[in-house]
């Protein structure tokens, strides 16, 4: 199960990602927002992050206009490693090396096709499990 959430600035891209997930048969829970009325990204970043941190969802996707604010909010939740990605290489590497469990995107920055490629890469790249990466992740968790 994927948790997905956005503020008003990420709403349109979230709708595109929801269609992609539907087409691929990937289950998800939409944590809001549910319309384009101005709202506060920390609410939705936290909701997605908490769903991932407590195990209800395996991974999460958060979207605001730049991806910056909502990623900051998501990363406040213990156990979440949220990565803002604007290309597929970053999405691949953050899964392989950082075992990122939440992807952040900028709805006002990243076009739909690229965003969907990033989502696909993020969801389909496994964590490498290499000892050096496990050690580094443990170091993050200690902070």
N, C-alpha and C positions, 0 to 999 in steps of 0.2 A: 504494500500500500504506500502510495506517495501522498504526502501532505503538500498542498499548494496554496499560496496566499499572495495577495498583492494589495497595494493601495490603489487609489484612483489612477495614478500615473502608470501603473503596470497592468491595469485592468484589461486593456485590449490584447496585450501579449499573453496574459494569463488565459484568456478565452481561446487563443490560438493553440496554446499548449494543452489545454483541456481537450480540444478537438483531436490533437495528435495522440494524447493518451487514450482517448476513446477509440480511435482508429486502430491503435496497437493492442487494445484490450488490457491496458494497464490500469488497475484500480487506483483511485485517488480520492482524497477527501479535500474539498474546497473549503478553506478556513476563512474565506472572504478576501476582500470586500465583494459585494454582490451588485454594485452599480458604480457609475463613474462620478458620483458626488464626492467632493473633497473629504478626505479622511486621513487618519494618522497611521503611518506605516509601522510604528512600533507595535501596535495592537496585532497586526497580521504577521509580522516577523516573529513575535513571541509565540503566537498560536501555533504556527508551523513548527518552530523550534521545540516547543514543549511536546508536541505530538511525536517528534522524532526522538527526543531525549527520553520520554517515558515508554518508548517502544511501541506505541500504537501504529506508527508509520516507520517504514524502513529508511526512507529518504524524504527530503523536502525540497521544494522549489519556492523561492520568494522573489517578488518583482516589485520594484518601484521605478520611478523615472530614471534614476541613474544606477540603481542597485546598491548604492553605497549605504544609505541610511538603513534600509531594511536588513542588509547584511550585518551592520553594526548591532542592530536590535537582536537579530537571531543569535549572534555570537555571545550575547550576554547570558544565554541559557547554558548551564553546565552540561557538558557532554556533546555539545553541538560544535561542529567544525564547518562553518559556512564559508564558501568561497565564491567571490564575485568573479565571474568568467565572461570574457568578451570574445573568446575564440575557442575552437575545439581542442587545441593543444593544451591550453590551461585546464580545460575540463578533464581531459585525459590524465594529465599529470597530477591534478589535485586528488583524483580518485586513486591513482597508482601509488602516490607517495604520501598523501596526507589523510587518506581514507575519509575525505570530506563527505559529510552526510546531508548537507544542505547546499544547494546551488542558488546563487543570487544572480539575477539578470537585470539589466537596465532597459526598461520598456521604451524609453525615449532615445536610447542609444543604439541598441542592437535590433537589427531588422528581423522580421519574422523567420525567414528561411535560415539565417545564421543561428538564430535563437533555437530553432527546432533541431538543428544539427548539434548544437551545444548540449541541449537536453538529451538527445539520443546518445551522445558520447558519454555524458555524465552517468546516465542510467545503465549503460552497458559496459562500462569499464570497471573491472574488479580492483580491489585493493591488492597490491603486490604481496603483502604479508612479509616482506623482507625485514630482517631483524633491525637494521638501522632505521627503517621507517617506523617500526613499532616503538622503538626507543624514543624517537623524536615525538611521536604522538603522545606517548606517556609523559614526556616533558611538557607538552602543551597542557595536558590534563592536570598537571601539578600546579599550574599557574593560578 
